[in-house]
Amino acid sequence: MARYCNMCKRNVVPKSPDFNVGTFLLLLCCTGCLWILYLIYYVLQSSVCPFCGSSSFSPAQPEVIAPTTQPVTQTIIITPPSNTADIPSKWEYKFCPLCGAELSSEVIYCPNCGTKI
């Protein structure tokens, strides 16, 4: 059963402390009545929050679902280079863009794959 942790400020399922059987058997065999104190400690130990270890709980709070927001779209503006001398013309390609074959400057079709250059 979920409960509201007053320290974490969220709904959690409280976790009971683990019963240590080894400690219980050791106290049962080696001491007179300390095993009784261990049982009392275990029974009186309240449930704790699995996140913060607090034992301060109140009834579970209703979950508030935040409204969904639309994703933000960004506009990317690409400006052409100011110096057009940096852009090669279609006759300056030395390799085929499809197959990578070396080309001479005057060919229109790649002699290897036939792609129009």
Secondary structure by P-SEA (a helix, b strand, c coil): ccccccccccccccccccccaaaaaaaacccccaaaaaaaaaaaccbbbccccccccccccccccccccccbbbbbbbbcccccccccccccccccccccccccccccccccccccc
